[in-house]
Amino acid sequence: MIKVLHISPNTYPKLGEKEHHTKRIWQELAKDVDEYHVFARSQDNSFSHTIEGNIHLHLIPKIHSKSRVFMLSSFLVLPLLRKHKITHLTAQSSLLGGLTAVFLSKLFKLPLLTEIHGEEYFRYLKSNKLFSKLIKFSFSNSTKIRSLSSSMSDKLKYYGFQKNVILIPNRVNLNLFKIYKDSFEINGKINLVSVGRFVWQKNYLELIKKLSNSNLNFHLTLIGGGVEKINFENYITKNNLIKRVTLIDWITQDELAKLIIDSDIYIQSSVSEGMPRTILEAMALKMPIISTNVGSIKGIFNANNSILINSDLEDLLLSINKIYKNYEFRKSIAEQAYNDVCEKYEWNKVFDLYRHEIKT
């Protein structure tokens, strides 16, 4: 029997209370195993164990809003291993629950797959001595390390993890994106769009400033909402950009897809990224894409499917003009991006690989 235990520092509702995207991931990963157990923190700060099919969700009090508390509270998972006869371990973070997973892996002699979901781990490896040692300890004692792109794999190899790195990229469900851009005409005003949380890493305020200080005839739509929204609104109001920049907190998946393909160019302006699923969705919608060359994005984009620019956005206006003035070029990179999604990042293909790597 195969019984997987997935240790996550995230907070979730009990099974049956609320549908969420991560639950669909659990359902996929649970397909080829007897039981799929998830150990995480509860949204209502309580203990619970709920079951749906072969998925078991074990929640403990989150204690504090900051997830670092999970470095200690994750040890509450210990009794579950013998009770449920766990055979395989996965850790969503090398630090937050990952150290506990290493301890359990050694104690019970279980295989462990450790994931990387963000670029902060590489910042810690470079500049934080304590976290660097802990991350290296976690990775060194993992059976496998999940990388999200070839660029991320190269960085892991740079730090000495050559043998146990496996590439399992993020994925996009093409069934949710049944429409895609089929007209690449641009008439007058250039409509730009980007999707992501309004946080400093997305560099949206700098994007707004670059565009507003240019001679470009543009309209920019930012979708995501977040803590930086008030700063965006202040700048937009102060500089009379209300008709040129639209901020949207949340819309449905269908509305999102239509709004994106009705735009002309998708912009990824981040100064720090792992491998955001939003850019895969833009590729699936057959959008011409301009992205900063940061984090592990280079493992996804190349000269045939996008334009990569510096994170200071100095090349942004030149790149927009290149796409604007060349119909064949913007159509070509959009179609190649779509082909790459279908070949490398399609939902079922990636989950087939994911399940295989967990079981083996």
C-alpha positions, 0 to 999 in steps of 0.5 A: 500500500502507498500512503503519502503524507504531505506536510504544508505550512499553509492554512486550509478549511476542513474538507467539505467546508469550502472548495479551493484550488489546492484541493484539486491538486490533492485530488490529482495526487491522490489518484494513484495512491491508497491514501493521501494525507495532508498535514497543515494549519487550520484557518479557524485555529483548531484541531481537526481530521476530515476525510473525503475519498482517499484524502485525509486532511489533518489540521492543527491550530495556526497559532500565529499568522506568520508561518514560521511558527510551523517550524516547531508546530509541525512536529505535532505530525509525529503520531500520524505516521504510525497511526496511518502507516505512512509510506512516503513523505512530501514537504512543501517547504525545506524550512517550514515543515521540511526539517520535521520531514527530514527527522521523520524520514530518518526515524522511520526510513521513509523516502522524502520529496521536498518541494520549492515554491518560491525564490526566497530559498535562494536568497536565504542560501546566498545571504542568511547563514542560519537558514542557508545551513538549515536549507542545505541540511533539508535538501541533502537529506531529501530523496528528491528535490522538486524543481519548477524549471530548468533555471531553478535546477541549474541554481540547485546544482550550483549549490551542490545538489546534482543527484536528487533534483527532479523537474516537475513544473507548475501546470495549467489546466487547459480545460479551464482556458477553452478560449485563446487569443485569435486576433493579433491586430492592435488598433491605436491604443495598446492594451496591457495586462498583468495578473498577480498579487499587489506586492513589492515583488511584482514591481507594479508601481515601477511599471505604472511609473515607466508607462506614465512617463512615456509617450506611449498610448496605453491602457494598463489593467492590473488584476490581483489585489493586495497590500500595495493597492493603496500606493498604486491608487495614490500614484494614479490619482496624483498623476491623473491616470485614472482613465489609463490604469485599472486596478481589479481585486478579483474576477471569475476565471471566465472573466479573467480569461476574456479580459486577458485575451482582449488585451494586446500584451501580457506584462510580467514585471516582477523583481523576484519570482519562482515560476508563477502559474499566471504566466503559464495561463497567459501562455495558454491564452496565446498572449504575446508576453514581455517578462523580466528575466528574474528568478527561475523564469528563464527556464520557461521563456526564451527568444521564441516565445516571449521577450525577456527584459531587465528587472529595472524595466529599462527595456520595457518601452522598446519591447512594447514598441517591437511587439506593437510594430511587428504583427508577425513577431507578436503572433509568432511568440504568442503561438510558440508560447501556446505550443510550449504550454501544451507540450510541457506544462499541460495539467495531465502531463505534469500530474502524471510525472508528479505522481510517478516521482512520488511513488518512485 
